[in-house]
Amino acid sequence: MSKVVLGGGLSGLSAAYYAINKFPNQVITLLEKSDRLGGWLKSTRQDDGSIFEQSARTIRPSGEAGANTLQLLNELGLNHEIVPILKNSPAALNRMIYVNGKLHLLPNSLGSLFKKQEPFSKPLYRYFLNDVFATKKKIVDNDESLYSFVDRRFGTEIADYLISPMVCGICGGNAKEISVKFLMKSIFEKEQEYGSVTRGIIADFFNKKEKVTPVYTQLEQRANTEKWSVYSFKNGIETLPNALRKEVSSKGVKIDLNQDIQEIEVHKKSILVNKADGTVLLANHLISCIPALSLAPLLKKQHPYLSKMLSSFETASMCVVNLKYNKKLLQQEGFGFLVAPKENLPLLGVIYDSCCFPYEDSTILTAMLGGFKFNTYFNEKTTAEEVLSIVTKNLEKILNISDQPDNFKVSILNQCIPQYTVGHSKKIGLIEDYLRDNDLPLSLCGASYYGVGVNDVILSAKKAVDGL
Ligand SMILES: Cc1cc2nc3c(=O)[nH]c(=O)nc-3n(C[C@H](O)[C@H](O)[C@H](O)COP(=O)(O)OP(=O)(O)OC[C@H]3O[C@@H](n4cnc5c(N)ncnc54)[C@H](O)[C@@H]3O)c2cc1C
């Protein structure tokens, strides 16, 4: 009996971890295309000690998926590596949006919901009252865009100034195309069931079954007591895949790098993987942890329907620019700012790394560009110098920073982030039906399917293994 994990990003390493724990006597092989593990997660220590993150940098401790990651960190012994951002720190409280040519602080306290605060034309609570009176719309196919849902329930300003920049910040996506279920599944369902979100929340409150007392792991307890908003690691987010690699190797998982798999055969009871060196690997189950678009061609000959469904998933590309200045330059401390798509800028947002994780007398920023607007501003010929120049011009315009960075890194990440457009969950349902109806020994996990964040991909790997 043996299992193959395809892909050595965070989801693949997590799948290998859960698989070797559940089946300690089986042969577990992890196949990775490149010469390193970790996928998009990459933390590069600079000569001066600062860390440049290529993609993810912070993790949320909340919710089922957040708790699952904390449990994993506990098991890996990473408790002392964690650096939290506390809920009462400026980095947690001060989140800004760039709209109408200016930076605006988003309301961050109960009191601020009752004050009119630019760019909104009325206090925020008034938009939420909208929901009480707005009529319910029956939605065809049980899905619509996030923008259209928020516009209907809370008004256009909330859709333009809050939701659209937020979607850019999370997945570089266009709120007018991304499914409401990506961020607001439960409140969308409340509206569909009770006629308004508010009525749904009230009904839920009264229908609440017996309260279950949650059992917290040691690390979750610490996160609650210390009031973490988000967290990262002393040596950067790559600490997590590095720890997983060490753990799974020590438990006997075979790690095979430089294996750009081009073909797999998925039969009812077996899997054949044609490896790059010409040999064939036989297994009784394959957990695919590679992006849907990479898996699609591998299944084309044998499962054209599945392959076609997988190839219809969308992704977006991004440019990520890390910048370090050897002095303090920011006028307002905070997590950073997001740009409202209405501004028509190539910039999606800027994270103030040196406010989140203070670093001597320096300013460290990460600018993210492109996303759903990538093809408007960039192409395969765009150079790092051009991207840097776009970033520095925008930083001068928005943050008044005219200095050139003392150190920088430009990464162009092709098709790095899945876009859960309207109809995503229906496609997932059809794929799951196909795998079940055909009794195929293939599980899917990773960012393409059940959530794009670090927590989501770890939980998707756990669920895939639990289901075996
Ligand atoms: C710019 C950016 C910022 C982000 N910020 C955050 C954040 O702050 N917080 C957060 O929670 N999440 C964030 N994320 C999301 C997070 O990084 C991802 O959820 C996570 O890294 C995805 O891991 P994965 O294993 O699913 O995919 P990947 O990292 O894509 O790994 C897939 C692996 O499969 C390999 N592979 C592909 N094809 C084959 C093949 N044919 N054969 C063998 N191997 C193959 C690839 O080489 C790769 O190593 C961010 C993502 C991006 C791009």
The ligand as an ORCA input file, in Angstrom:
! r2SCAN-3c Opt
* xyz 0 1
  C       1.241     37.237     -3.317
  C       0.539     36.322     -2.364
  C       0.296     36.735     -1.056
  C      -0.357     35.878     -0.159
  N      -0.560     36.295      1.126
  C      -1.156     35.465      2.018
  C      -1.276     35.834      3.385
  O      -0.789     36.895      3.816
  N      -1.894     34.970      4.229
  C      -2.393     33.757      3.813
  O      -2.978     33.033      4.630
  N      -2.240     33.361      2.536
  C      -1.630     34.177      1.624
  N      -1.419     33.747      0.336
  C      -1.860     32.404     -0.059
  C      -0.844     31.289      0.279
  O       0.444     31.680     -0.082
  C      -1.265     30.018     -0.470
  O      -2.502     29.587      0.033
  C      -0.352     28.811     -0.349
  O       0.988     29.149     -0.466
  C      -0.766     27.807     -1.435
  O      -0.100     26.596     -1.237
  P      -0.373     25.352     -2.189
  O       0.441     24.235     -1.694
  O      -1.827     25.124     -2.327
  O       0.109     25.800     -3.642
  P       1.555     26.142     -4.245
  O       2.330     26.995     -3.329
  O       1.248     26.669     -5.623
  O       2.284     24.726     -4.378
  C       2.075     23.842     -5.446
  C       3.362     23.057     -5.687
  O       3.103     22.113     -6.708
  C       4.236     22.062     -7.591
  N       3.779     21.558     -8.887
  C       2.981     22.180     -9.803
  N       2.796     21.375    -10.877
  C       3.461     20.226    -10.639
  C       3.638     19.021    -11.376
  N       3.079     18.834    -12.585
  N       4.397     18.035    -10.832
  C       4.950     18.186     -9.596
  N       4.813     19.314     -8.857
  C       4.081     20.324     -9.367
  C       4.714     23.512     -7.620
  O       6.067     23.608     -8.044
  C       4.509     23.946     -6.169
  O       5.646     23.698     -5.376
  C      -0.766     34.587     -0.585
  C      -0.507     34.166     -1.897
  C       0.145     35.002     -2.777
  C       0.444     34.517     -4.167
*
